[in-house]
Amino acid sequence: MIRFGATPTASGTHFALWSECATEAWVCMFDGDKETRVPMQRGPRDVFQVEVEAIGPGARYGFRADGPYDPDRGHWFDPNKLLTDPYAVRIDRPYVYDLRLAAPRGEAVDTAPLMPKAIVEAALPGLEPAPPHFTPGGLIYEVSVRGFTRLHPAIPERHRGTIAALAHPTIIDHLKAIGVSALELMPIAAWIDERHLPALGLTNSWGYNPVSMMALDPRLAPGGIAELRDTVAALHAAGIGVILDVVFNHTGESDRLGPTLSLRGLDALAYFRHADDDYGVLANDSGTGNTLDCDHPATRRLVLDTLRHFVTQAGIDGFRFDLAPVLGRLRDGFDPHAALLEEMRADPILADRILIAEPWDIGPGGYQLGNFPAPFLEWNDRYRDDVRRFWRGDPHAIGDLVTRLAGSSDTFGRGGVSRSVNFIAAHDGFTLADVTAFAHKHNEANGEQNRDGHHDNLSWNNGVEGATDDPAIIAARRRDVAALLATLFVSRGTIMLTAGDEFGRTQRGNNNAYCQDNDLSWIDWDGRDRDLESQTARLARFRAAHPAVSDPRLLGPDDVDWLTPDGRDYEVGDWHDPAQSAIVMLLHLPDQSPRVAIAINRGREAIDLTLPGGTWRPFEGEASMIVEARSVGLFVEQQP
């Protein structure tokens, strides 16, 4: 099979690209500002290729392509546009948005000075195959690479905000203390700002607007794939896996007014979905202006090759797929057995990787929670919403909370194992602390008059919106954050925590901070709540010591008792009674001992707890059988 991209050979470098509709293509070599165009020959199966002699690793290049320019028919060919190789594994600088990148062909704007150049690189020696360093039931820790260490005082200045910083001993010690099983890195592939941001003086710092799928953003990984590989190895040595958040639903080329950077200029008709019977209208199931056609063989190959690249070159343990229904979207809607999803599950390199779906997009029938095929795990927004409703005090059935604690069998009941990824807060939305401090979003800094971001956050403010000096309100918020954290850590199955939520990180009410590459979104390590962080570490120790809590197997009737605080079985009518504010989950799986009890008290008063049989003690606490107001109590049966 032909290798696409740039492949060093004994005498030079072989270049190959695919385009069904292009009539001509060139590889453009750059020596400083000097460009040399080398024609590529069209061969079988619409592959253009050429070998350029006497150049090798370190050479800088791009592609140009010619063909019809007719956007109303889905064609955007323009040889004035320098295009990034979709298979580039490294680029020489970040993408910077410029209006000239979107100039129509008739304006004859040469974009070479505006574009990063791809760099020829030899592949690293292949890694020995190894099972993923993560199993379902662990704690996934979601990290924005740039914001995570930008302000960390222990990280050398040159490494702050980079992938290399994640391997620093101080970071690894912190991850181990709070029980992290795997880091989930928000997008690290090279991206471009949305076109409205430069005029506002803002930049995209989350990375969900990719151009290059394999090339890492130079701001995050100045050392390229080797930097990622070394960091993954260091984390693996500490027993921590690495999952990449990948974006295969759209590219940063946006809508008809967007820039031509790569796939659009190579073959937009093939790579992008269009409105039925109207090739002048790009489908927008991603909400970003375009949607990749993941049912097209060329797109499927690019996605699969990208995933294999990160596994074989960097040892990546798995992937979280942004707006994942796009990957299975056919002309008639989402299909859990679409070709790309089946190919992932059958691929010999990818079949054992951790695969996580964000199971919704904004297209027709885009909400697909519970419908991805095993072994996909799925972000569970119903868990998030039911837990928030419970602790906010909504008149909401306690049975819904119980279902979420036990693994969401209503959604993942097939197969006997929960595939839920339980989370209460994620990058997209309020931080965990802001859930308890803001009843409304405050995104004014984003320059869109607070119109952006989710409107219904199921949040509360404990009496005052935002910052306050009132010690009672501060204590109430801290207590609520601790209760939310405890609820997450006692939930069965895989759990996810966003970096900084373990110690009360705030974004001052901004629930869409993607464009805040500043101290609004950077984690404040000096100002963190050390007591809350210690409580999180205690929750991690409890979860690690008692696998019955994290086990993703769905519970049977002999595995759990649901009790009132005075030790009675919950009655049928209680499950749907919104006035119920306390419940005890007593786990006694036959192959996991000792028994553990989790007591949840949403009420405003402390309650006495009575548990059946044996002798019970609080986990790492004094011998008190009291569950404080608005808290979660952890209890362990003492062994004879």
Secondary structure, DSSP 4 states (H G I P E B T S, - for coil): -PPPEEEE-SSEEEEEEE-SS-SEEEEEEEETTEEEEEEPEE-GGGEEEEEEET--TT-EEEEEEES-EEGGGTEE--TTS-B--TT-S-BSS-----GGGG--GGG----GGGS--EE--PPPPPPPP---S--TTSEEEEE-HHHHHTT-TTS-GGGTTSGGGGGSHHHHHHHHHTT--EEEE---B-B---TTTGGGT----S--SBS-SSSBPTTT-TTHHHHHHHHHHHHHHTT-EEEEEE--S--TT-STTS---SHHHHHHHHHB-EETTEEEEE--TTSSS--B-TTSHHHHHHHHHHHHHHHHHH---EEEETTGGGGGEETTEE-TT-HHHHHHHH-TTTTTSEEEE--B-SSTT-B-TT-SPTT-EEEEHHHHHHHHHHHHT-S--HHHHHHHHTT-HHHH-TTSB--EEE-S--SSS--HHHHTT-SS---GGGTSTT-SS-S------TTSSS----HHHHHHHHHHHHHHHHHHHTSSSEEEEETTGGGT---TT-S-GGG--STTTS--STT--HHHHHHHHHHHHHHHH-HHHH--BPPPTTTEEEE-TTSPBPPGGGGG-TT--EEEEEE--TTS-S-EEEEEE-SSS-EE---SSS-EEETTS-S--EE-TTEEEEEEEPP-
